[in-house]
């Protein structure tokens, strides 16, 4: 089987890295921290910088950094390879890997809120400083999202 995923500790360490930054930060400041501390790289396309996780070697290495006018609100990244037509063995491995990451997250951040939507299962934690961590399992792989305190505030104002 060629499907790969971060270990539970790696996945949660990444979320702890983002949670430990001195928010608020701009998109460029957050990307620079990832380059300096995680060994990731940036690529520039049409004058815009994109963050790339070159360390994990996943099939989709891009990292989404989404912000408002000034501050970064979200960091979304793959915690595993992405597959379009997983085998039964890969589907089982994804489920096992997700369960282990959730178990590690629970040990670090307490019991998560669980959500199911359109074939995706998510575990969500409110973490220190008003931020939020989500780990999601979809039929194509495992993703993580870190919501900055500013992103959480935006969602709260929108009623989410």
Number of C-alpha atoms within 10 A of each C-alpha: 7 5 18 19 22 18 16 18 13 15 21 23 15 17 22 18 14 22 21 12 13 9 18 16 18 18 22 17 13 21 22 17 16 20 16 11 9 14 13 20 18 18 11 9 8 5 7 9 15 17 24 20 20 15 11 17 12 18 13 17 20 19 18 15 21 16 17 13 9 11 19 24 26 24 23 18 22 25 30 27 21 21 15 8 10 16 12 9 10 19 18 12 18 24 16 12 22 28 15 15 23 24 15 19 26 16 10 14 17 13 15 18 11 13 11 12 8 6 8 14 17 21 22 22 21 18 19 12 13 15 22 20 25 21 27 22 22 19 17 17 26 25 21 23 22 27 26 27 22 20 23 19 16 14 13 10 9 8 7 8
